[in-house]
Amino acid sequence: MLFLQNRFRQRITQSRKGFTLIEIMIVVLIIGILLAIAVPNFIQARDSSRTKSCIANLKQIDGAKHQYAMDNNLSGTASVTGANLLGTYIKGSAMPACPAGGTYTIGTVDTDPTCTITGHTLP
């Protein structure tokens, strides 16, 4: 009889080694809640980073435009193009690009450069 009791206890302890369905569902629920919190924060951080990078590009273009205007004695209504700024005033062979996919308009000396994406403006 003692042998059967020991054998029965071994079966009970052996069958309790895995997770129950309830435990797995709770873990999946917790992971879902964490994702619901983390994903919107990640998207917001990415958009904020793109906006700040675009504004930094606009400041670089604005500074290069004003330097070009001073070097060439241009008035405030003179138009400046990207080709005028490349090489000497902006490093590289291409104008900076908006990380969000917008396009830049340089404009005249007395106006700020702009981006086509809403919210990407110089302060």
Backbone as a printed PyTorch tensor [residue, N CA C, xyz], in Angstrom:
tensor([[[  0.8130,  -1.1850,   0.0000],
         [  0.0000,   0.0000,   0.0000],
         [  0.8650,   1.2600,   0.0000]],

        [[  1.9120,   1.2580,   0.7590],
         [  2.8160,   2.4020,   0.8180],
         [  3.4460,   2.6580,  -0.5440]],

        [[  3.7390,   1.5960,  -1.2560],
         [  4.2990,   1.7170,  -2.6000],
         [  3.3260,   2.4350,  -3.5380]],

        [[  2.0330,   2.1360,  -3.4560],
         [  1.0350,   2.7770,  -4.2990],
         [  0.8710,   4.2450,  -3.9590]],

        [[  0.9400,   4.5860,  -2.6600],
         [  0.8330,   5.9900,  -2.2730],
         [  2.0150,   6.7830,  -2.8150]],

        [[  3.2130,   6.2390,  -2.7210],
         [  4.3900,   6.9280,  -3.2440],
         [  4.2980,   7.0810,  -4.7600]],

        [[  3.8100,   6.0590,  -5.4150],
         [  3.6600,   6.1000,  -6.8740],
         [  2.6260,   7.1570,  -7.2670]],

        [[  1.5290,   7.2730,  -6.5210],
         [  0.4960,   8.2600,  -6.7880],
         [  1.0500,   9.6780,  -6.5930]],

        [[  1.8300,   9.9010,  -5.5470],
         [  2.4470,  11.2140,  -5.3000],
         [  3.4030,  11.5950,  -6.4220]],

        [[  4.1420,  10.6340,  -6.9380],
         [  5.0630,  10.9090,  -8.0330],
         [  4.2950,  11.3620,  -9.2770]],

        [[  3.1680,  10.7470,  -9.5590],
         [  2.3710,  11.1450, -10.7240],
         [  1.8310,  12.5660, -10.5650]],

        [[  1.3940,  12.8960,  -9.3750],
         [  0.8660,  14.2390,  -9.1320],
         [  1.9720,  15.2740,  -9.2940]],

        [[  3.1210,  15.0460,  -8.7330],
         [  4.2120,  16.0170,  -8.8400],
         [  4.7430,  16.0810, -10.2590]],

        [[  4.7360,  14.9840, -10.9760],
         [  5.2050,  14.9920, -12.3520],
         [  4.2430,  15.7310, -13.2630]],

        [[  2.9830,  15.6770, -13.0140],
         [  2.0180,  16.3310, -13.8870],
         [  1.9280,  17.8390, -13.6260]],

        [[  2.5380,  18.3750, -12.5890],
         [  2.4750,  19.7970, -12.2580],
         [  3.7210,  20.5580, -12.7010]],

        [[  4.4830,  20.0310, -13.6180],
         [  5.7110,  20.6890, -14.0320],
         [  5.4770,  21.8200, -15.0320]],

        [[  4.4000,  21.8390, -15.7730],
         [  4.1530,  22.8430, -16.8000],
         [  3.3190,  24.0040, -16.2840]],

        [[  3.1040,  25.0040, -17.1750],
         [  2.2640,  26.1460, -16.8530],
         [  0.8140,  25.8150, -17.1840]],

        [[ -0.0820,  26.4030, -16.4390],
         [ -1.4980,  26.2160, -16.7360],
         [ -1.9210,  27.2270, -17.7940]],

        [[ -3.0610,  27.0020, -18.3860],
         [ -3.5820,  27.8990, -19.4090],
         [ -3.8220,  29.2980, -18.8260]],

        [[ -4.3050,  29.3610, -17.6120],
         [ -4.5590,  30.6480, -16.9570],
         [ -3.2620,  31.4320, -16.7840]],

        [[ -2.1950,  30.7720, -16.3530],
         [ -0.9130,  31.4470, -16.1760],
         [ -0.3850,  31.9980, -17.5000]],

        [[ -0.5060,  31.2330, -18.5510],
         [ -0.0500,  31.6850, -19.8650],
         [ -0.8940,  32.8640, -20.3410]],

        [[ -2.2030,  32.8170, -20.1230],
         [ -3.0700,  33.9190, -20.5330],
         [ -2.7410,  35.1930, -19.7740]],

        [[ -2.4140,  35.0720, -18.4960],
         [ -2.0450,  36.2490, -17.7030],
         [ -0.7520,  36.8640, -18.2320]],

        [[  0.2240,  36.0480, -18.5700],
         [  1.4860,  36.5540, -19.1150],
         [  1.2430,  37.2610, -20.4480]],

        [[  0.4310,  36.6710, -21.3140],
         [  0.1190,  37.2980, -22.5990],
         [ -0.6100,  38.6160, -22.3830]],

        [[ -1.5060,  38.6800, -21.4260],
         [ -2.2110,  39.9180, -21.1110],
         [ -1.2450,  41.0010, -20.6400]],

        [[ -0.3210,  40.6600, -19.7820],
         [  0.6610,  41.6270, -19.2810],
         [  1.5300,  42.1400, -20.4270]],

        [[  1.9720,  41.2460, -21.3060],
         [  2.7780,  41.6660, -22.4540],
         [  1.9600,  42.5890, -23.3540]],

        [[  0.6910,  42.2950, -23.5580],
         [ -0.1740,  43.1530, -24.3680],
         [ -0.3330,  44.5380, -23.7730]],

        [[ -0.4750,  44.6160, -22.4630],
         [ -0.5980,  45.9260, -21.7990],
         [  0.6880,  46.7180, -21.9490]],

        [[  1.8320,  46.0650, -21.7710],
         [  3.1150,  46.7530, -21.9310],
         [  3.3020,  47.2560, -23.3600]],

        [[  2.9090,  46.4710, -24.3420],
         [  3.0030,  46.9130, -25.7370],
         [  2.0680,  48.0810, -26.0130]],

        [[  0.8830,  48.0510, -25.4380],
         [ -0.0720,  49.1420, -25.6360],
         [  0.4650,  50.4590, -25.0770]],

        [[  1.3080,  50.3840, -24.0750],
         [  1.9180,  51.5860, -23.5070],
         [  3.1580,  51.9910, -24.3030]],

        [[  3.9820,  51.0360, -24.7010],
         [  5.2780,  51.3240, -25.3050],
         [  5.1890,  51.7790, -26.7590]],

        [[  4.3260,  51.1750, -27.5550],
         [  4.2910,  51.4790, -28.9900],
         [  3.9200,  52.9360, -29.2650]],

        [[  2.8830,  53.5130, -28.6690],
         [  2.5930,  54.9260, -28.9280],
         [  3.7330,  55.8530, -28.4860]],

        [[  4.3930,  55.5250, -27.3820],
         [  5.5250,  56.3410, -26.9420],
         [  6.6710,  56.2740, -27.9320]],

        [[  6.9060,  55.1020, -28.5050],
         [  7.9550,  54.9520, -29.5050],
         [  7.6300,  55.7620, -30.7560]],

        [[  6.3920,  55.7080, -31.2040],
         [  5.9870,  56.4520, -32.3950],
         [  6.1110,  57.9520, -32.1580]],

        [[  5.7080,  58.4090, -30.9790],
         [  5.8090,  59.8290, -30.6500],
         [  7.2680,  60.2670, -30.5930]],

        [[  8.1430,  59.4590, -30.0260],
         [  9.5670,  59.7980, -29.9550],
         [ 10.1740,  59.8580, -31.3470]],

        [[  9.7790,  58.9400, -32.2330],
         [ 10.2920,  58.9400, -33.6050],
         [  9.8540,  60.1950, -34.3410]],

        [[  8.5840,  60.5890, -34.2110],
         [  8.0880,  61.7890, -34.8790],
         [  8.7610,  63.0470, -34.3320]],

        [[  8.9590,  63.0940, -33.0310],
         [  9.6340,  64.2360, -32.4120],
         [ 11.0740,  64.3490, -32.9050]],

        [[ 11.7360,  63.2250, -33.0410],
         [ 13.1090,  63.2180, -33.5410],
         [ 13.1680,  63.7150, -34.9760]],

        [[ 12.2310,  63.2840, -35.7980],
         [ 12.1980,  63.7440, -37.1900],
         [ 11.9540,  65.2470, -37.2640]],

        [[ 11.0630,  65.7640, -36.4290],
         [ 10.7820,  67.2020, -36.4180],
         [ 12.0150,  67.9940, -36.0160]],

        [[ 12.7000,  67.5520, -34.9650],
         [ 13.8970,  68.2630, -34.5020],
         [ 15.0160,  68.2150, -35.5420]],

        [[ 15.1550,  67.0870, -36.2210],
         [ 16.1630,  66.9640, -37.2660],
         [ 15.8450,  67.8860, -38.4380]],

        [[ 14.5870,  67.9820, -38.8060],
         [ 14.1690,  68.8640, -39.8900],
         [ 14.4350,  70.3210, -39.5290]],

        [[ 14.1290,  70.7080, -38.3010],
         [ 14.3670,  72.0890, -37.8630],
         [ 15.8590,  72.3960, -37.8650]],

        [[ 16.6880,  71.4260, -37.4880],
         [ 18.1410,  71.6120, -37.5470],
         [ 18.5910,  71.8130, -38.9880]],

        [[ 18.0160,  71.0710, -39.9250],
         [ 18.3400,  71.2680, -41.3460],
         [ 17.9280,  72.6590, -41.8190]],

        [[ 16.7460,  73.1070, -41.3980],
         [ 16.2820,  74.4450, -41.7750],
         [ 17.2070,  75.5200, -41.2260]],

        [[ 17.7000,  75.3440, -40.0130],
         [ 18.6490,  76.3170, -39.4370],
         [ 19.9540,  76.3280, -40.2240]],

        [[ 20.4120,  75.1540, -40.6380],
         [ 21.6350,  75.0670, -41.4350],
         [ 21.4500,  75.7750, -42.7780]],

        [[ 20.3200,  75.5580, -43.4260],
         [ 20.0450,  76.2080, -44.7070],
         [ 19.9380,  77.7140, -44.5280]],

        [[ 19.2750,  78.1480, -43.4560],
         [ 19.1190,  79.5790, -43.1950],
         [ 20.4720,  80.2450, -42.9590]],

        [[ 21.3160,  79.6080, -42.1610],
         [ 22.6480,  80.1700, -41.9160],
         [ 23.4830,  80.2350, -43.1810]],

        [[ 23.4190,  79.1970, -43.9940],
         [ 24.1650,  79.1790, -45.2570],
         [ 23.6420,  80.2540, -46.2030]],

        [[ 22.3150,  80.4400, -46.2160],
         [ 21.7110,  81.4580, -47.0900],
         [ 22.1600,  82.8620, -46.6940]],

        [[ 22.1910,  83.1400, -45.3980],
         [ 22.6210,  84.4610, -44.9410],
         [ 24.1190,  84.6740, -45.1800]],

        [[ 24.9030,  83.6550, -45.0100],
         [ 26.3440,  83.7710, -45.2790],
         [ 26.5780,  84.0380, -46.7690]],

        [[ 25.8590,  83.3370, -47.6250],
         [ 25.9620,  83.5490, -49.0750],
         [ 25.5600,  84.9840, -49.4300]],

        [[ 24.4770,  85.4690, -48.8190],
         [ 24.0040,  86.8260, -49.1030],
         [ 25.0340,  87.8670, -48.6640]],

        [[ 25.6670,  87.6680, -47.5080],
         [ 26.6900,  88.6210, -47.0490],
         [ 27.9150,  88.5990, -47.9570]],

        [[ 28.3350,  87.3960, -48.3520],
         [ 29.5220,  87.2820, -49.2020],
         [ 29.3070,  87.8870, -50.5810]],

        [[ 28.0550,  87.8870, -51.0610],
         [ 27.7540,  88.3820, -52.4050],
         [ 27.0070,  89.7110, -52.3980]],

        [[ 26.9230,  90.3840, -51.2590],
         [ 26.2610,  91.6870, -51.1210],
         [ 24.8440,  91.6860, -51.6960]],

        [[ 24.0570,  90.6920, -51.3150],
         [ 22.6860,  90.5910, -51.7940],
         [ 21.7350,  91.2850, -50.8280]],

        [[ 20.6750,  91.8680, -51.3790],
         [ 19.6790,  92.5240, -50.5310],
         [ 18.6780,  91.4850, -50.0190]],

        [[ 17.7530,  91.9340, -49.1970],
         [ 16.7860,  91.0430, -48.5730],
         [ 15.8040,  90.4020, -49.5200]],

        [[ 15.5870,  90.9930, -50.6850],
         [ 14.6210,  90.4300, -51.6270],
         [ 15.2680,  89.5260, -52.6750]],

        [[ 16.5630,  89.3500, -52.6190],
         [ 17.2540,  88.5030, -53.5980],
         [ 16.9160,  87.0370, -53.3310]],

        [[ 16.7230,  86.3150, -54.4050],
         [ 16.3910,  84.8960, -54.2980],
         [ 17.6750,  84.0610, -54.2550]],

        [[ 17.6540,  83.0170, -53.4250],
         [ 18.8030,  82.1290, -53.2850],
         [ 18.3400,  80.7190, -53.6210]],

        [[ 19.1620,  79.9920, -54.3740],
         [ 18.8190,  78.6100, -54.7240],
         [ 19.7670,  77.6500, -54.0080]],

        [[ 19.3970,  76.3880, -54.0120],
         [ 20.2250,  75.3650, -53.3880],
         [ 21.5750,  75.2280, -54.0780]],

        [[ 21.5960,  75.4520, -55.4010],
         [ 22.8490,  75.3370, -56.1500],
         [ 23.8580,  76.3930, -55.6910]],

        [[ 23.3740,  77.5630, -55.2750],
         [ 24.2660,  78.6160, -54.7820],
         [ 24.9360,  78.2120, -53.4690]],

        [[ 24.2640,  77.4020, -52.6800],
         [ 24.7500,  77.0890, -51.3330],
         [ 25.6340,  75.8480, -51.2810]],

        [[ 25.4630,  74.9480, -52.2190],
         [ 26.1950,  73.6740, -52.1720],
         [ 27.6910,  73.8790, -52.3810]],

        [[ 28.4560,  73.0770, -51.6780],
         [ 29.9120,  73.1150, -51.8200],
         [ 30.5530,  74.0480, -50.8220]],

        [[ 30.3240,  75.3490, -50.9640],
         [ 30.9800,  76.3270, -50.0910],
         [ 30.2410,  76.5210, -48.7740]],

        [[ 28.9260,  76.6390, -48.8300],
         [ 28.1450,  76.9810, -47.6400],
         [ 27.4700,  75.7750, -46.9890]],

        [[ 27.2250,  74.7450, -47.7660],
         [ 26.6820,  73.4830, -47.2430],
         [ 27.5720,  72.3700, -47.7490]],

        [[ 28.0960,  71.5720, -46.8300],
         [ 28.9830,  70.4760, -47.2170],
         [ 28.2330,  69.4210, -48.0140]],

        [[ 28.9620,  68.7780, -48.8940],
         [ 28.3850,  67.6770, -49.6560],
         [ 27.9100,  68.1140, -51.0230]],

        [[ 27.3650,  67.1690, -51.7340],
         [ 26.9110,  67.4370, -53.0970],
         [ 25.3910,  67.5230, -53.1970]],

        [[ 24.7020,  67.4380, -52.0720],
         [ 23.2390,  67.5050, -52.0840],
         [ 22.7500,  68.3020, -50.8750]],

        [[ 21.6000,  68.9250, -51.0540],
         [ 20.9840,  69.6720, -49.9610],
         [ 20.5130,  68.6920, -48.8880]],

        [[ 20.4400,  69.1280, -47.6380],
         [ 19.8860,  68.2560, -46.6000],
         [ 18.4410,  67.8830, -46.9430]],

        [[ 18.0440,  66.6890, -46.5450],
         [ 16.6900,  66.2180, -46.8310],
         [ 15.8880,  66.1150, -45.5390]],

        [[ 14.6150,  66.3970, -45.6380],
         [ 13.7250,  66.2690, -44.4870],
         [ 13.5720,  64.7810, -44.1620]],

        [[ 13.8010,  64.3780, -42.9070],
         [ 13.6750,  62.9640, -42.5570],
         [ 12.2420,  62.4360, -42.6380]],

        [[ 11.2690,  63.3310, -42.6580],
         [  9.8750,  62.9060, -42.7520],
         [  9.3860,  62.8840, -44.2010]],

        [[ 10.2590,  63.2280, -45.1510],
         [  9.8930,  63.1650, -46.5610],
         [  9.4130,  64.4780, -47.1520]],

        [[  9.4960,  65.5530, -46.4120],
         [  9.0880,  66.8560, -46.9270],
         [ 10.1500,  67.4390, -47.8480]],

        [[  9.7950,  68.5470, -48.5020],
         [ 10.7550,  69.2470, -49.3550],
         [ 10.9580,  70.6550, -48.8230]],

        [[ 12.1730,  71.1550, -49.0130],
         [ 12.5290,  72.4760, -48.5070],
         [ 12.3910,  73.5250, -49.5980]],

        [[ 11.9410,  74.7090, -49.1950],
         [ 11.9160,  75.8810, -50.0480],
         [ 12.8220,  76.9150, -49.4020]],

        [[ 13.8240,  77.3630, -50.1460],
         [ 14.8120,  78.2820, -49.5790],
         [ 14.2770,  79.7010, -49.5660]],

        [[ 13.7420,  80.1860, -50.6750],
         [ 13.1280,  81.5110, -50.7350],
         [ 14.1410,  82.6320, -50.8620]],

        [[ 13.7380,  83.8150, -50.4140],
         [ 14.5990,  84.9990, -50.4950],
         [ 15.4270,  85.1330, -49.2310]],

        [[ 16.3470,  86.1030, -49.2650],
         [ 17.2640,  86.2890, -48.1430],
         [ 16.5240,  86.6590, -46.8600]],

        [[ 15.4940,  87.4860, -46.9590],
         [ 14.8160,  87.9570, -45.7490],
         [ 13.6850,  87.0360, -45.2640]],

        [[ 13.4490,  85.8950, -45.9160],
         [ 12.4330,  84.9500, -45.4440],
         [ 13.1140,  83.6800, -44.9350]],

        [[ 12.4480,  83.0210, -44.0010],
         [ 12.9790,  81.7590, -43.4730],
         [ 12.7260,  80.6300, -44.4590]],

        [[ 13.6490,  79.6640, -44.5400],
         [ 13.3610,  78.4810, -45.3560],
         [ 12.2060,  77.7030, -44.7290]],

        [[ 11.4590,  76.9960, -45.5600],
         [ 10.2870,  76.2670, -45.0690],
         [ 10.3420,  74.8080, -45.5120]],

        [[  9.5390,  74.0060, -44.8300],
         [  9.3780,  72.5950, -45.1630],
         [  7.9030,  72.3560, -45.4350]],

        [[  7.6020,  71.4090, -46.3110],
         [  6.2060,  71.1410, -46.6660],
         [  5.4490,  70.3670, -45.5890]],

        [[  6.1370,  69.8000, -44.6170],
         [  5.4880,  69.0430, -43.5500],
         [  5.0050,  70.0280, -42.4680]],

        [[  3.7700,  69.8750, -42.0330],
         [  3.2040,  70.7320, -40.9940],
         [  3.9550,  70.5530, -39.6830]],

        [[  4.3040,  71.6600, -39.0500],
         [  5.0070,  71.6060, -37.7690],
         [  6.5160,  71.6970, -37.9120]],

        [[  7.0180,  71.5380, -39.1280],
         [  8.4650,  71.6450, -39.3540],
         [  8.7700,  73.0740, -39.7840]],

        [[  8.8380,  73.9770, -38.8130],
         [  9.1150,  75.3820, -39.0940],
         [ 10.1460,  75.8990, -38.1180]],

        [[ 10.8520,  76.9210, -38.5470],
         [ 11.8300,  77.5380, -37.6510],
         [ 11.0860,  78.2990, -36.5530]],

        [[ 11.6230,  78.2450, -35.3530],
         [ 10.9620,  78.9680, -34.2500],
         [ 11.1270,  80.4650, -34.3760]]])
